[in-house]
Amino acid sequence: MKNKYLNLALSLTAVAAMTFSSVGSTAVLASSSDTSAESVSDTSSVSSSESKKGPGNGEMPPEKPDSESDSMSKGPGNGEAPPAKPDGESGMGPGSSGSTEGHGGPGGKMSGGPGGAPGSSSSDISYTAVNEYNEDTTVTGESIASTGTDENAVLVTDGATVTISDASVTRESSDSTGGDDSSFYGVGAAVLVKDGTAYISDTTIDTDAAGGAGVFAYGDGIAYVEDTTITTEQNTSGGIHAAGGGTLYAYDVTATTNGESAAAIRSDRGGGTMVIDGGTYTSNGTGSPAVYCTADISINDADLVATGSEAVCIEGLNTLRLYDCSLTGDMPTDNEQNDCVWNVILYQSMSGDSEEGNSTFQMVGGDLTAKSGGMFYTTNTESTFVISDVDITYADNSDFFLKCTGNSNGRGWGSTGSNGADCTFTAIKQQMEGNILWDSISELDFYITESSSLTG
């Protein structure tokens, strides 16, 4: 094993940011039938502070699998450090309270948001597997096939270290149930790392079973996935998935999902850490964003596409950082439960799957495309957006750049009349178009810095 590390330079450099002195034509605030326009303060500033460090609270990711490429050692932007972040602790922008008491939003589940109603506890869960590894093992060139109901093809337990390379892993079952046990605990995933470490490289993973995630890291499990192709067909079958505190590193992975509630990059109850470098991640199902975030997720130089859903959902006290990524969403317009159509949402669903608190979306470089609806929506939560030097393409039917409001509770996101958002939005070297909407039950601090502009 070569001693190579993924250096994503996840600590955002803190510098003093610039101010803007008047709204003028730069920030246009528009009202709609369900919002009352408020005014932005005439002078707003962003000061410097010590920034939050990346995954693992600043720790470098552990060793990655063997690779001849030296590209893994580069940080975002080909080794360059990301631009400055706004003032605030724990990744929060100016004006954020840092409280763990939040509000809420949507997710990648078919109804109400990720997770739905609370399900089993971890003590109630039992696993069956075709190959269960409880001691150190190397698997090369093998085919591992699972056809059992809610069965894992590979299960790593008891602190084992398992290396899988040049293999084929398949999971097919018409009787599998999916649901919370699959989403929260990895029941029925093709590869589940529950307690131990798995190194997976140059492998093909295909699933056609409800709850058939490709690679799932849960609890004390750590998964490294490199140069691997993952395809899932059924509902609640994410491509790569972390929950219950699991840790997953992915390098140049191609993951395609085709079911509902099956984000290509997926997390769920109990969160965890995901660090992703390179690769292509495509979600084709309804309610399946490219990234569904209830964890600490950092992604560098990846293509992220949702063809039947918003691009990103972040729920509760969790963070998504994107560096030099291409991100695209295409949310349907025919769901009567939704008050609007959006591309990136930060919210709290009240399902219990995510701790309440500040949701954070940071995007540095790359491009962001909405093929339907407005760009950014936040509701029923505290939220922080930081975007810097992103090439943005807007949908033809876009009616807002940022919407910071309550919601009609069609999905159970808080109580109507008290489910607004408390949002801080910071633009750095960013060109923006569209209207900003917020209502009387929400708070918005909007910072335009370093030659950014907003035209609405």
Secondary structure, DSSP 4 states (H G I P E B T S, - for coil): ----------SPPP-PPP-B---TTTS-B---TT-------S-B-----PPPPSTTTTPPP-PPPP-S-SGGG--TTTTPPP----S-STT--TT----S-------SSSSSSTT-S----GGG----EEEEE-S-EEEES-EEEE-STT-EEEEE-TTEEEEEES-EEEEEESS---SHHHHHH-TT-SEEEEEEEEEEES-EEEEEETT--SEEEEEEEEEEEES-EEEE-STT--SEEEETTEEEEEES-EEEE-STT--SEEE-TT-EEEEEES-EEEE-STT--SEEESSEEEEES-EEEESSS-SEEEESS-EEEEES-EEEE---S--TT-SS--SEEEE--SSSSS-SSEEEEEEESSEEEESSS-SEEEESSEEEEEEES-EEE--TT---SEEE-----TT--S-TTS---EEEEEEES-EEES-EEE-TT-EEEEEEETT-EEE-
